[in-house]
């Protein structure tokens, strides 16, 4: 049998061959890679799809359990190999290592715990935890027994958490008493208690003790993690899943208020995350890989949990933040664990670049071989700082473009194999058929192009639907361009066919790498009794990439603008989380609207970008006078 390593792209010929094969014979290509995994029953059809429905199925009728592929295989062949090196928030706390065997045992134990409280295949389990090993264990335990995990980032508020729990009617939530992040403690259990007041489907709340904070306890509902697994065996047979059974739901923001529960399935997701992990990071068997993301986001799912474990990698998982106890923390961890591949976000790079360079130079970074970036376009300055100071002018940087919806990396260079170009994600990976259309939806055939990015053929890890709302899935991703996947990003292509992502073309703003729909933020601002209406737009920000500017109309003029701004910030923190707070709140007497009553956001975006002149066509405005008024307000503030 072939091994996944046989599909490792080692040189440009390999890359071209794989790209050609994936384009000409996608089924043959992907079924070859899929054959390197452990299946309980081989699939019948490699791919069935019809994007007019839209429907996509990979490895149809194949049977497997992804955790057997992540854990059992390696626990058997290489039991002592390190799977996870966990580094605590506090550098004085000992780091922990889980070998593949140990991780499998812990996962099995917790799987048995979940079974003990009645969790079955197909049940939805919410996980709201800090970055501790138990988060990974909980995720894999769900997958082991066929329960669908829905991880909610531990920075979301109780209202946002409740909305996500209710959307997929989760029956169990797994949390911890609190979480350490820098010098702060997040009271996770308290936030859960608040959320669960409005979550009738939750039967149990499993609590891992991490911070030993005092917490409230609801005897019939709450269970300590340790009590749950006490005395349970560390063997648990994996539940055999269909390739197209749901593996997990992960929520992402959209252009409307309701979060979208993206549904990923077992087989295709497994094959694609493993293949892309191995190739994009050029992972070799003795390397130590570190992705600084949080498992609450897709990057954590695909490139901290599943991708690395599927190829038997050793990964660092980090509980803390880059600035604690000082801004050298990332580099100290790189030195300590001799990290080879380092994957982070542009917003972190920009913050790090602001600090004295001593924080970098104190540490020996000679183990590093590949640097990665994800989450938003990386600006040239940040790229150069990363290249010069961390890469010492010689390490390849992979700028990886992808999404919660795509499940895995779609566009990226391959280190030392394909060319890199600063600020360009560069080449679509084998099997990714990218194209650019102009604003009228016409395909641009020439190499040099600027317009809207589309993908015109299925790849194995595309999200199959939005949980409970296939119509919305169709509308958002498959309606604007017939039979093509529309990711919502603009792109530029140079004369050599290299892609640069230029940013969102919808009402999603990426702030510090977090996707924020402006609609839910507006909804929560509008809840303020003094607010008539609001509009939120993004504008470029030095560290965060983008920041938010909120324009609000009040019922009555008030003297104390500052206190209303604070109240609005509190409202947003409560309903979504502190990450969604606008940088600036501007009180206006009206918003520019079209005759049909739609807010002309384009104009507000220009204003927020400090562009007061090139407003484009304003002839369809119902209230053109408001444009000057807002302009004057902003000038006064500047
Ligand atoms: C943006 C994160 C430019 C993009 C994996 C995308 C990027 C959204 C890049 C998805 C990149 C992600 N260059 N933009 N390398 N990576 N994006 O779902 O707008 O949190 O649509 O997935 O982030 O964000 P999400």
Boltz pocket constraint, residues with backbone or C-beta under 6 A from the ligand:
constraints:
  - pocket:
      binder: B
      contacts: [[A, 252], [A, 297], [A, 298], [A, 299], [A, 373], [A, 374], [A, 375], [A, 376], [A, 377], [A, 378], [A, 399], [A, 400], [A, 401], [A, 402], [A, 403], [A, 404], [A, 405], [A, 411], [A, 425], [A, 487], [A, 488], [A, 489], [A, 501], [A, 502], [A, 503], [A, 504], [A, 510], [A, 513], [A, 514], [A, 515]]
      max_distance: 6.0
